[in-house]
Structures are given as C-alpha cells and as structure tokens.
Amino acid sequence: MNAYSPTAPSQNPQPTLPRTEEPTAEQRRRAVRAIASAAADATECAELLEALGLSPEEGRGIPSQLPSQRDR
C-alpha cells in the first residue's frame, strides 16, 4: 500500500466539514413546521426537534410578520 492508494490510511482521520452559516429564523421556523407535519405523533416530533436543536416555539409565526387574512 502506498500514500496514493485509495485504501491507504488517512493522515487526518477527522473529516473537515465546510463552514456554513447558521440558518435564519425563517429557515428554522419552516424546519420545525416540516418536522411537525411529517412526525407520526407528538413524541416523535419532540424527539426529532430535540435531536436537531430546534424548539417547538420556533415553528410559530410572529403575527406582525405573517400576512393578514385580507392579503391572502
């Protein structure tokens, strides 16, 4: 086995992940709502949100930022 072999052990076993920006509040809100709609029950929803570092409150819209009924 040589250094150029695809099966050679890596000198740096920890993968380097690309640096990304934190999701916006709107992205987090949409993620919470998507998880809630796809979860089988409340327990599963809570577990998924916890695993992703999200809270149920993030899924609620801020009334001043939501379109009013007449705008729909």
RASUL-V588601 format. One line per field, one symbol per residue. phi: phi as a letter, one per 20 degrees, with the letter a starting at -180 (. if undefined). psi: psi as a letter, one per 20 degrees, with the letter a starting at -180 (. if undefined). Layout:
phi = ???
psi = ???
This chain:
phi = .dfeffeffffcfefeeffcefffgffffffffffffeffbfffgffffffemdcgffeeeegfdeffgfee
psi = priipijqqqhnioqoqqprqqqrhgggghgghgghhiqhrhgggggggghikqqhhiipqphiiqqrhii.
